[in-house]
Amino acid sequence: MVKRQVPKPSELFELMHFKAPELNGRKRRLDAALTIEDLRKIAKRRTPAAAFDYTDGAAEGEFSLGRARQAFEDVEFHPGILRDVSNVDTSTTIFGGPSAYPFGIAPTGFTRLMQTEGEVAGASAAGAAGIPFTLSTLGTTSIEDVKAANPNGRNWFQLYVMRQREISYGLVERAAAAGFDTLMFTVDTPVAGARLRDKRNGFSIPPQLTLGTVIDAIPRPWWWWDFLTTPTLEFASLSSTGGTVGELLDSAMDPSISFDDLDVIRSMWPGKLVVKGVQTVADARKLTDLGVDGIILSNHGGRQLDRAPIPFHLLPEVVREVGNDTEIAIDTGIMNGADIVASIALGAKFTLVGRAYLYGLMAGGRDGVDRAIQILTDQIVRTMKLLEVAHVAELEPRHVTQLQRLEPRPRP
Ligand SMILES: Cc1cc2nc3c(=O)[nH]c(=O)nc-3n(C[C@H](O)[C@H](O)[C@H](O)COP(=O)(O)O)c2cc1C
């Protein structure tokens, strides 16, 4: 028999913990987001479909992105025991400078279209967190304004070598003059990938006011208010052009670029030169022999060649081949700090996040980027503590197994 009693009012009182309601809607929304996926959901509600899909989507059947994320889900961690992990050190060095965590913000084009604070939010949040920020050639904030937003932190510049070489070279010179320390030459874009969502949405810059976009705008008035009341969207690095996204991308990309271009850029750039979009062991070797300061294993977040190799699967072999000779970073599919920890354990020196940052930006501007960074850094620290690893440099391959779901079958 359960014994029952009449509850005393004082006991009930003790249980009551009513918090004052948070009146700041942005803060309330962001505080409730516990994962990058939560930020994505908020972003989707608040951003017009065409801009959200441009960010969220990938090329063709979007297999590459799905596979990259699955590969991270398929990580199995092997923790140690009984080590003092009261304090963990997440700091590292990469491309000749420090970073408070082993990740930075990847270059993304059209960023102010996703949310009006754009690169200024990204660069200032990165500066505050002590991690590097990368400005894209197709960024919507100028090199100089990014420097002003992140005056003391590390800024990197991502380069597309365009048909009109002088435009690209001009950007390289400006980035050097503004004190950007690393140039990231993207090489996986001879032409733009087929982003089918953009085609279906008729996504263009500036956005067109069609019946569809007007209906889509009704539940998202603040995005349009921001868009219409802030300076016109144009490429702050390039001379302003308009058109469909495919046309704009194709105007920035040149299918004839070659290793000769790498030589030219090397001779112009005083800082660290790294190549983004490396997808084979042989190319990693070749670039390393050519003396680049780093390579970024990436399939562009699945936005270029669909069914391209999963960078995380490529990582161990590339580390074995060139890990002692150059610095290897990796991106594509990172949605959790644990993905970052797993990448470092398998030998990457650094990681980049694209969408994870953009979901935060779309969810709440600068505060949203802060929240995205905080979610990732909390996950990194917690994962390291649970693995019983006190320093990033102590993460080793023994901490991670890649489960086999997506492993290639042995060749006959
Ligand atoms: C909306 C968007 C725009 C991008 N624009 C560029 C770009 O201009 N230049 C570039 O090198 N990579 C670009 N990328 C690729 C990112 O730098 C990065 O490789 C990719 O986002 C990593 O995958 P993740 O989004 O899963 O983190 C873009 C990615 C996204 C999502």
The ligand as an SDF file (V2000), in Angstrom:
LIG
                    3D

 31 33  0  0  0  0  0  0  0  0999 V2000
   25.5720   29.1290  -49.3750 C   0  0  0  0  0  0  0  0  0  0  0  0
   26.9600   28.6830  -49.6430 C   0  0  0  0  0  0  0  0  0  0  0  0
   27.7920   29.4530  -50.4310 C   0  0  0  0  0  0  0  0  0  0  0  0
   29.1080   29.0410  -50.6930 C   0  0  0  0  0  0  0  0  0  0  0  0
   29.9360   29.8610  -51.4140 N   0  0  0  0  0  0  0  0  0  0  0  0
   31.2340   29.4990  -51.5740 C   0  0  0  0  0  0  0  0  0  0  0  0
   32.1490   30.3670  -52.2260 C   0  0  0  0  0  0  0  0  0  0  0  0
   31.7930   31.4550  -52.6430 O   0  0  0  0  0  0  0  0  0  0  0  0
   33.4350   29.9340  -52.3700 N   0  0  0  0  0  0  0  0  0  0  0  0
   33.8780   28.7270  -51.8930 C   0  0  0  0  0  0  0  0  0  0  0  0
   35.0420   28.3870  -52.0470 O   0  0  0  0  0  0  0  0  0  0  0  0
   33.0310   27.9020  -51.2560 N   0  0  0  0  0  0  0  0  0  0  0  0
   31.7290   28.2620  -51.0840 C   0  0  0  0  0  0  0  0  0  0  0  0
   30.8760   27.4210  -50.4120 N   0  0  0  0  0  0  0  0  0  0  0  0
   31.3940   26.1560  -49.8520 C   0  0  0  0  0  0  0  0  0  0  0  0
   31.8860   26.3670  -48.4290 C   0  0  0  0  0  0  0  0  0  0  0  0
   33.0420   27.1460  -48.4040 O   0  0  0  0  0  0  0  0  0  0  0  0
   32.1950   25.0230  -47.7540 C   0  0  0  0  0  0  0  0  0  0  0  0
   33.0830   24.2920  -48.5600 O   0  0  0  0  0  0  0  0  0  0  0  0
   30.9400   24.1990  -47.4980 C   0  0  0  0  0  0  0  0  0  0  0  0
   29.8890   25.0170  -47.0950 O   0  0  0  0  0  0  0  0  0  0  0  0
   31.2260   23.1620  -46.4310 C   0  0  0  0  0  0  0  0  0  0  0  0
   30.1130   22.3540  -46.2000 O   0  0  0  0  0  0  0  0  0  0  0  0
   29.0430   22.6200  -45.0360 P   0  0  0  0  0  0  0  0  0  0  0  0
   28.1350   23.7090  -45.5270 O   0  0  0  0  0  0  0  0  0  0  0  0
   28.3340   21.3110  -44.9310 O   0  0  0  0  0  0  0  0  0  0  0  0
   29.7920   23.0210  -43.8040 O   0  0  0  0  0  0  0  0  0  0  0  0
   29.5650   27.8220  -50.1610 C   0  0  0  0  0  0  0  0  0  0  0  0
   28.7240   27.0390  -49.3720 C   0  0  0  0  0  0  0  0  0  0  0  0
   27.4320   27.4650  -49.0880 C   0  0  0  0  0  0  0  0  0  0  0  0
   26.5520   26.6090  -48.2240 C   0  0  0  0  0  0  0  0  0  0  0  0
  1  2  1  0
  2  3  1  0
  2 30  2  0
  3  4  2  0
  4  5  1  0
  4 28  1  0
  5  6  2  0
  6  7  1  0
  6 13  1  0
  7  8  2  0
  7  9  1  0
  9 10  1  0
 10 11  2  0
 10 12  1  0
 12 13  2  0
 13 14  1  0
 14 15  1  0
 14 28  1  0
 15 16  1  0
 16 17  1  0
 16 18  1  0
 18 19  1  0
 18 20  1  0
 20 21  1  0
 20 22  1  0
 22 23  1  0
 23 24  1  0
 24 25  2  0
 24 26  1  0
 24 27  1  0
 28 29  2  0
 29 30  1  0
 30 31  1  0
M  END
$$$$
